């Protein structure tokens, strides 16, 4: 079977959740060199061990990285390029939810932490990745080939407001910012052969959301999803593979919504 993907991949938030599932999916579709980045080194070990078990020929590089710190971000990208020689696919997935409050109840410290990770962190990662991609030639010829592909994890809440039940002003604002960053840099660097898109998941069965579901907190929100269920992390990972692959070669500056119809139904 012909591999859909090739080249060096860099993933933040790779120690769990969507980032971890994306690592497995990207490897399943051909990636053989992956830099796994997370603030939790023990989680990275789990991801890399599972990858090796599934795909013995995959080479991983585990990097402990704090997305909110400039030196840590730049070092992670530098380590990746030093080890593998280039950077072809980047998934900027690391993010936090914050306190989940409306503006009147929001503390500045929590707001700032969400922005540091979800906005500044994505921007710093993307800046370092673009700087590297501008230095390298495409692995395959244009128009399907390119200097590099970046996928940012936004959210359906980067497109619409959070509901009063799922109050999350900081998170929602941060994901709108990710969409603005994605579109602006996609336009700025399209002519140089760099594609940048965002994945916009809806309610997905991550460990944290599964826990909320078990308590019944999310019942009302899930009922608004036309498909009537949480998304699976593997479904988001498969969509990320599409954005990273030549199948989406004429897409840049887009947000791929994978939400079971939630935003289409306007809840």
C-alpha positions as CSV (number, residue, x, y, z in Angstrom):
1,X,0.0,0.0,0.0
2,X,1.3,3.5,-0.9
3,X,2.0,5.7,2.1
4,X,-0.1,8.8,2.2
5,X,2.3,10.8,4.3
6,X,6.1,11.2,4.5
7,X,8.6,13.5,6.1
8,X,9.3,14.6,9.6
9,X,6.4,15.4,12.0
10,X,6.3,17.6,15.1
11,X,3.4,17.3,17.6
12,X,2.7,19.3,20.7
13,X,0.5,17.9,23.4
14,X,1.5,14.4,22.2
15,X,1.3,12.8,25.6
16,X,-2.4,12.2,25.6
17,X,-5.8,12.9,24.0
18,X,-6.0,14.1,20.4
19,X,-2.3,14.7,20.1
20,X,-1.5,11.1,21.1
21,X,-4.2,9.7,18.7
22,X,-2.9,11.9,15.9
23,X,0.6,10.5,16.4
24,X,-0.7,7.0,16.0
25,X,-2.8,8.0,12.9
26,X,0.0,9.8,11.2
27,X,2.3,6.8,11.7
28,X,-0.3,4.5,10.4
29,X,-0.4,6.6,7.2
30,X,3.3,6.7,6.5
31,X,5.1,9.1,8.9
32,X,8.3,7.4,10.2
33,X,10.0,10.3,12.0
34,X,8.1,12.0,14.8
35,X,9.1,14.5,17.4
36,X,6.7,14.1,20.4
37,X,6.4,17.2,22.6
38,X,4.6,17.6,25.9
39,X,5.1,19.2,29.3
40,X,4.7,15.7,30.9
41,X,7.6,13.4,30.0
42,X,6.0,10.3,31.5
43,X,3.1,10.7,29.1
44,X,5.5,11.0,26.2
45,X,7.1,7.7,27.1
46,X,3.7,6.0,26.9
47,X,3.0,7.5,23.4
48,X,6.4,6.6,22.1
49,X,6.3,3.0,23.5
50,X,2.9,2.5,21.9
51,X,4.1,3.8,18.6
52,X,7.0,1.5,18.6
53,X,4.7,-1.4,19.4
54,X,2.4,-0.6,16.5
55,X,5.1,0.5,14.1
56,X,8.6,-0.8,15.0
57,X,10.2,1.2,12.1
58,X,9.0,4.6,13.5
59,X,11.7,6.7,15.0
60,X,10.6,9.0,17.8
61,X,12.2,11.9,19.6
62,X,10.7,12.7,23.0
63,X,10.9,16.4,23.9
64,X,9.8,17.9,27.2
65,X,8.4,21.3,26.2
66,X,6.4,24.1,27.8
67,X,4.3,25.6,25.1
68,X,4.0,28.9,27.0
69,X,7.8,29.5,27.1
70,X,9.6,30.9,24.1
71,X,13.0,29.3,24.8
72,X,11.3,25.9,25.3
73,X,9.4,26.2,22.0
74,X,12.4,27.3,20.0
75,X,14.6,24.6,21.5
76,X,12.0,21.9,20.7
77,X,12.0,22.9,17.0
78,X,15.8,23.2,16.9
79,X,16.1,19.7,18.5
80,X,13.8,18.2,15.9
81,X,15.7,19.7,13.0
82,X,19.1,18.8,14.5
83,X,17.9,15.2,15.0
84,X,15.9,14.6,11.8
85,X,17.3,17.2,9.4
86,X,14.0,19.0,8.5
87,X,10.4,19.6,9.5
88,X,7.5,18.7,7.1
89,X,4.4,18.3,9.2
90,X,3.6,20.2,12.4
91,X,0.6,19.7,14.6
92,X,0.2,22.5,17.2
93,X,-2.2,20.7,19.5
94,X,-1.2,21.6,23.1
95,X,-3.9,23.6,24.9
96,X,-5.8,24.1,28.1
97,X,-9.4,24.7,28.9
98,X,-9.0,27.1,31.8
99,X,-11.6,27.7,34.6
100,X,-14.6,27.7,32.3
101,X,-16.2,30.9,33.6
102,X,-18.0,33.9,32.1
103,X,-16.3,37.3,32.0
104,X,-17.8,38.7,35.2
105,X,-16.4,35.7,37.1
106,X,-13.1,35.3,35.3
107,X,-9.8,35.9,37.1
108,X,-7.1,37.7,35.2
109,X,-4.5,35.0,36.2
110,X,-6.5,32.2,34.7
111,X,-7.3,34.3,31.6
112,X,-3.6,35.0,31.1
113,X,-2.6,31.3,31.5
114,X,-5.1,30.3,28.8
115,X,-3.8,32.9,26.4
116,X,-0.2,32.0,27.2
117,X,-0.7,28.4,26.2
118,X,-3.5,28.5,23.6
119,X,-2.6,31.7,21.7
120,X,1.0,32.7,22.5
121,X,2.1,29.1,22.5
122,X,0.6,28.3,19.1
123,X,2.0,31.5,17.6
124,X,5.5,30.8,19.0
125,X,5.4,27.2,17.7
126,X,4.1,28.3,14.3
127,X,6.8,31.1,14.1
128,X,9.6,28.6,14.7
129,X,8.1,26.1,12.3
130,X,7.7,28.6,9.5
131,X,11.2,29.9,9.9
132,X,12.5,26.3,9.4
133,X,10.2,25.5,6.5
134,X,11.3,28.6,4.6
135,X,14.8,27.2,4.6
136,X,14.0,23.8,3.1
137,X,12.9,22.5,-0.3
138,X,9.7,20.4,-0.9
139,X,10.1,16.6,-0.6
140,X,7.8,16.3,-3.6
141,X,7.2,18.6,-6.5
142,X,4.4,21.3,-6.4
143,X,1.5,21.7,-6.7
144,X,0.9,18.7,-4.4
145,X,4.2,19.1,-2.7
146,X,5.2,22.0,-0.4
147,X,7.8,23.2,2.0
148,X,5.7,22.2,5.0
149,X,2.3,21.8,6.4
150,X,1.0,23.2,9.7
151,X,-2.2,22.1,11.4
152,X,-3.4,24.1,14.5
153,X,-5.9,22.6,16.9
154,X,-8.6,25.2,17.2
155,X,-12.2,24.2,18.2
156,X,-15.8,24.6,17.0
157,X,-15.6,27.3,19.7
158,X,-13.2,29.1,17.5
159,X,-16.2,29.7,15.1
160,X,-19.1,30.2,17.5
161,X,-19.7,31.4,21.0
162,X,-19.8,29.0,23.9
163,X,-23.2,28.3,25.4
164,X,-24.2,29.6,28.8
165,X,-24.1,26.0,30.1
166,X,-20.5,25.5,28.9
167,X,-19.2,28.9,30.0
168,X,-15.7,29.3,28.7
169,X,-14.9,32.9,27.7
170,X,-11.1,32.5,27.9
171,X,-11.0,29.2,26.0
172,X,-13.5,30.5,23.3
173,X,-11.6,33.7,22.8
174,X,-8.3,31.8,22.5
175,X,-9.6,29.5,19.8
176,X,-11.0,32.4,17.8
177,X,-7.5,33.8,18.0
178,X,-6.0,30.5,16.7
179,X,-8.4,30.8,13.7
180,X,-7.2,34.4,13.1
181,X,-3.6,33.3,13.3
182,X,-4.2,30.4,11.0
183,X,-5.8,32.4,8.3
184,X,-3.4,35.3,8.5
185,X,-0.2,33.2,8.2
186,X,-1.8,30.9,5.7
187,X,-2.3,33.9,3.3
188,X,1.2,35.3,4.1
189,X,3.1,32.2,3.4
190,X,1.1,30.4,0.7
191,X,3.3,31.7,-2.1
192,X,6.3,30.3,-0.4
193,X,4.8,26.8,-0.4
194,X,3.7,26.5,3.3
195,X,0.1,25.3,4.0
196,X,-1.6,26.2,7.3
197,X,-5.0,25.0,8.3
198,X,-6.9,24.4,11.6
199,X,-8.9,21.5,12.9
200,X,-12.1,22.5,14.7
201,X,-13.3,19.6,16.9
202,X,-16.7,19.6,18.6
203,X,-17.4,17.7,21.8
204,X,-14.9,14.8,21.7
205,X,-14.6,11.9,24.1
206,X,-11.3,13.0,25.7
207,X,-10.6,11.6,29.2
208,X,-11.7,15.0,30.7
209,X,-15.0,15.2,28.8
210,X,-15.7,11.5,29.3
211,X,-15.5,12.2,33.1
212,X,-18.0,15.1,32.7
213,X,-20.3,12.9,30.7
214,X,-20.4,10.3,33.4
215,X,-21.6,12.9,35.9
216,X,-24.4,14.1,33.6
217,X,-23.0,17.6,33.3
218,X,-22.7,17.3,29.5
219,X,-26.1,15.6,28.8
220,X,-27.8,18.8,27.6
221,X,-24.9,19.8,25.3
222,X,-24.6,16.3,23.7
223,X,-28.3,16.3,23.1
224,X,-27.7,19.4,20.8
225,X,-25.3,17.4,18.6
226,X,-27.3,16.2,15.5
227,X,-25.4,12.9,15.5
228,X,-26.3,12.5,19.1
229,X,-22.9,11.5,20.5
230,X,-19.4,12.6,21.4
231,X,-16.8,12.4,18.7
232,X,-14.1,9.9,19.0
233,X,-10.5,11.1,19.3
234,X,-9.6,8.8,16.4
235,X,-12.1,10.6,14.2
236,X,-10.3,13.9,14.9
237,X,-6.9,12.3,14.2
238,X,-8.1,11.0,10.9
239,X,-9.2,14.5,9.9
240,X,-5.8,15.8,10.9
241,X,-4.2,13.2,8.6
242,X,-6.3,14.6,5.7
243,X,-5.1,18.2,6.4
244,X,-1.5,17.0,6.6
245,X,-1.7,15.0,3.4
246,X,-1.6,15.9,-0.3
247,X,-5.3,15.2,-0.4
248,X,-5.9,18.7,1.0
249,X,-3.2,20.3,-1.2
250,X,-5.5,23.2,-2.4
251,X,-6.6,24.0,1.2
252,X,-4.9,26.7,3.2
253,X,-6.3,29.1,5.7
254,X,-9.3,26.9,6.4
255,X,-10.9,25.5,9.6
256,X,-12.0,21.9,9.1
257,X,-15.1,21.5,11.4
258,X,-15.5,18.0,12.9
259,X,-18.4,18.4,15.3
260,X,-21.2,16.0,14.5
261,X,-23.2,18.9,13.0
262,X,-23.3,21.0,16.2
263,X,-22.4,24.3,14.6
264,X,-24.5,23.6,11.5
265,X,-27.5,23.1,13.8
266,X,-26.8,26.5,15.5
267,X,-27.7,24.7,18.8
